[in-house]
Amino acid sequence: MYKSIILFLLLAINFNLKAQNKPFEPIENQDGWKTENLLLGNRKIEKMDSLVSANEFKQISSIVISRKGKVIFENYYNENNSDTKHNTRSATKTITGTLIGTLIQQGSIKSVSEKASEFSKVENLQNPDNRKDEITIEDLLTMSSILECDDWDQNSRGQEEKMYIIEDWVKFYWDLPIKGFPEWKKKPKDSKYGRSYSYCTAGVVVLGDIINNVSGSLEKYAEKSLFSKLGITDYHWQFTPTGIPMTGGGLGLKSRDLLKIGQLYLNKGKWNKEQIISEQFVKSSTEPHAEVGMFDYEYGYLWWLSEFGQVNQKDKAYFMSGTGGNKIVVFPKLDMVVVLTSTYFNGGMESHNQTTKLLDEYIVPEIKKLNK
């Protein structure tokens, strides 16, 4: 009996060692990505891979890196694999912004200056106010409309948990009162970009309503105008109680397909020689329009803007972000996109800090060495 137990332990140890040191060589699988094995033998990257495999970085489900349009690192953890559709939570919001960009590219919407209420009509509003008619699509893209909506404030009338318990999420947004600015709060005119930022999922739900109304079907439009063009065939929408795809979060996508969204922006809106979104929309989306007010982040059109890397050697990036530490990060100067997915949904700021650490201490420094 003891011999059997010892044999079992030896096999288990051997299996764990193999699991922690398994190759992270990307494989070409006819999904549109070419591969290049640039990081095999890189000790720092091997250490990162081993630490993630050992769950020193909690509940990481995948790491995929592309450089110069080729996948150079790919691995999956905690029983996930290349076919796993990851719920990357609010990273979905950036894809919603992308769909607005395709509508503008196709001429269905003239510009982000269009009034949101022209495309999202709700009757019998609570708190009626003519100023609501002046809210633009850009206000929603930059999380800076005049309505009182703040997911980070439990007391906010627009806090997202209050939205989820009612049926009509679009009406929930338009029913909100106008935001007030007491003396101790910075007014939009006093802010760096003339906007008062507050993180508002309900506003992105309204963008989904706009896409749905303009196109006739958000679900079919996203498939035709974005996913099929990028070769994305396996994905899962969550739906609102009224039957519209949930554009504020929860879209399930494979890691390599998330990588394609980042690469589309790195390609200035072009994929396979087709301009899916305009170069100008990409530029506007990834430049600052609002100060976030924490983490030293700024905000574009549903893209977060920051820097990653070692002290005094950081590189500018824009990124999609979702609860759990999920990040899809684009580094223009490094010609790199990084997908970090995680199921550490109850980790609070620790979940975000650990994926930032992966970028700061491992990924960015080692990729920069390739460019020397």
N, C-alpha and C positions, 0 to 999 in steps of 0.2 A: 504493500500500500504506500509506504514512504517513497519507494522508488518511483511509483506512478506520480506522486505529488511533485517530486523533484523534477521529473521529466516534463510535467505540465508547466512548472514554473520556468524551466529553461526555454521551453517553446514559446511561452508568453513573453519572456524577456527578449528573445530573438525576434519575435514578431514586432514588438514595440520599437526595437532598434531599427528594423527595416522600415517601419512606418514613419519614424522620425527622420530617416536618412534617405527616403525614397527620392528618386530623381524628380526634379521639377521641370523636366524637359517638355516644352509645348509640342503639341502634335497637330499637323495639318489635317483638317477633317472636312474640307469642302464647305466651310461656312463663310468663306470670303477672306479669311486671314492667312497670310503667309507667316512662317515662323523662322526664328534664328536663335541658335543656342549660344548666346553671349555670356550667360551667367553661370554655366556649369563650371564647377571648380572654384567659384568665388566664395571664399571662406566666410566673409561677412554675411552674404546672402544665405549660405548653408546654415549659419548660426541662426539667422532669423527664421528660416524654415523649420529648424529643429525646435526652437522655442515655441513657435506657433503650434507645431505638431504636439508638443508636450503640454499645451494649454496654458503656457506662461502668459500668453496673450489670450484672454478668455473668449471662447465661443466665436473665434474667427472661422468663417465658412469658406472663404476663397481669397486668393491673391492672384491677380493677373496683371501683367505689365506689357505694354507695347512701346516700342521705340522705333521711330522712323517708319511707322506703318506696319511693323511686324511684331508678333507676339514673341517676347524673349523670356518670359517667366510665367508659369502657370501651375498652381497647385490648389488642392481642395482639402479641407480639414473637417474633422468632427462629422464623419459619415456623409459628407456632401461630395458631389462629383460634377463633371462638366455639364451634365443634363439637369442639375438642380436649378429650379427657378427661385431666385432669392427675393424675399419680400424686403425690399430696401427702403420701405416706409417713405419718408418725404423726398427721397431722391426722385420720386415720380414727378414732383412739381416741376423739375427742370425739363422733363419730357413734355409736360403741358405747355411750357413756354416755347419749346421747339415746334409744337403743332401750331401755335399762334404764328410763328415764323413762316411755316409752310403756307398758311392762309394768306399772309401778306405777300409772299413770293408768287403765289398764284393769282393775286389780285382780288381775292374774295373779301379781304379787309384792306383798306387803303394804308393805314399806318397805326402805330401804337397810340397815336393821339386821338383815335376814334373814341367816342363816348361809350362806355360799357353798357349803359342802359339802353342803347339803341339795339343791342343784340341780345340782351338778357332782360326780358320784360316781366315784371311781377306786379300784380294788382293788389289793391287794398293793403297798402303798406302800413305797418306800425311806424311811428315816428316819421311821418312824411316831411320831406324837406327838399326844396328845389336844388339845393347844393349837391344832392345825390346824383342829379342828372349830369353833373360836371365831372364825375369820376371817370377817368380814362382807363383804357386797357393798360397803359403804361403804369398807372397808379397801382393796379393789381399785380402787374409783373414785378414791381419793386417793393411790394408790401408796404405801401405808403399812402393808402387812401385816407379820406377824412372820417371814415366810420370807426367806431370804437370796437376794435377787434384785436385782441392780444392773447395768443395761446400761452405765453409765458407768464401771464397774470391770472391767477385763479379767480380773481374778482371781476375780470373783464366779462362784459355781456357777450362778447364774441368768442370767448374761449372755446376751443374746438370740442371739448367734452360735452359742452352744453348743446352743440350742434348735433352730435351723434344720437341724442335721445329723442329728436323730433324727426318728422318724415321729410319735409321739404328743406333741404340744406341751402338751396339757392335763395329761397325766401328768407331763411334765417339770416343770411348776410344782409340782404336789402332792408330788412326790418330793423337793423341795428341803428342806434342813435349816432349823432355826430360826436366825434371825439372832442373832449374839452382839454384846454391847456391852462391849468392853474399856473401861478407865478413861478413855482419851483420846477416846472417842466419846460424843456426847451421847445420853442415853437418852430414850425417848419422853416420860417424865414430866417431863423437864427442858426439853422443846421448847415453843415458843410455843403450839402448838395441841394438845399432848399426843400428837403423832404423829411417827414417824421416817420421813421421806420417802426413797425410793430409786426411781429411774426403772426400771420393770419392765414390759416388753412382755408377758412371759409371763402376768402377772396379768390383762391386758386380754384375752388369748386365752381365759382362763378365763371372763371375763364373756361372751364370745361363746358359750362352751359352755353357760353358764347360759341365755342367750337362746334358743339352739337347743333345749335340753331343755325349757324351759318352753313355748315356742311350737310345737314340733314340727318346725320348719324355720326356721332363722335367715334364710335367703335369701328365702323366701316371706313371712316375717313383716316383714322390713325393707321389702319392696316394698309390702305391704298397709297397714302401720301408719305408715309414714313417707314413703317416696319417692313413692308415688302421691298421697298427700295434698298433697305440696308440688309436684306436677307434674313430678317428676324421672323421666324415662323412659329416659335413656341413661346407663348407668353400667357399671362393670366391677369385680367383686370378684376379688381373688386368693384362692386356696384353700389351706388347710393340707393336708399329706399325707393326712390322714384324711377330707378332703372337706368340711370346714366353712369358710365364708367367713372370711378372715383379718381379725379385728377389731382387730388391733394395728397395721395399716398397709397401704398399697398400694391402697386403694379409688380407682378412677378416676372423677372427676366433672368436669363442665364448670364453668367459673368462675362462671357465673350460678347454677348449682345449689348450689355451695358458698356463694354469697352468701345463698341461701335458708336454709341451716342457721343462719347467723349472725342473719338477720332473724327466724327463728322464736324465738330466745332474746330478741332485742330486743323482740319482740311478747309477751314473757312467756309463751311456750309456745303461742300461738294462731296459727292460719293459716286465712284465709277463714272467720273466725268459729267455727272448731272448736278446742277446747282439746286439742291433741295431746299435750302434756306439761303437768303442773300448774304453776301459777305458783309454788308453793312449791318444786317440784323445780328450776325455773329459778333461783330465789333461792339455794337451797342449792348448786347446781352452780357458781354464779359468785361465791360468797363464799369466803374463805380457810379451808382446813382443814389445810394443812400448809405449812411453810417449805421451799422448794426448796433453799436453802443456797448458791445461786450466782445471779448476775445480778440479785439483789434481787427475784426473782420469788417469788410465792406460788402455791398450787395449790388448785383447787376440785375438782369432780368431772370430771376429765380436761379441765379448762380451765386454762390458764395465766392468771395475774393480774399486771398490771403497769401502767405509765403510759407514754404516748408524747407527744411534742411538744417544743417548745423549753424551755430551762432556765427554771424558775420559772413555766412556763405549760403544764405537762403535764396531760393528761387521763387519768383512769382508764379501763382497758379490760380485757376478758378475751378470750382468743384461743386458737384452735386452732393447733398448730405441728407442722411436719414437717421432716425433713432436707432441706437445700437452701435453707433460708430461707423455706419455704412458711408463710404465715400467713393466717388468716381472723380478722379483728379486729373486735370489737364495742365501740363507744363509746356507752354509754347517754346521757350528757349531750349529746353531739353528734348523737344520733339517726342514727348512721352505722355502716355495716358496710364493711370494706375486705377485698378478696381480693387477695392477692399470691402468685402461683405462680411456681415457679422449678425449673429442672433442674440447678442448681449443686450436685449431690449430693456432690461431692468437695471442696466449698469449706470444710468445717469451720465454725468460728465466723464466718469472713468472710461466708459465705452468709446467716447470720442477721443479722449486723451491717448488711449492705447493705439488707435489707428493713426493718430498724428505722430506718435512715437515711432511707429513702423516707417513712416515716411521720413521723419527727421533724422533718425539714427541709422537706418539701414538703406532704404530704397534710393532716396535722393543722392546721398553721398556716393553710393556705388555706381549709379548711372552717370553721375558727373565725371567719374574716373574714365568711363568709356569714351567720353567726349574729348579727353585730353590727348 
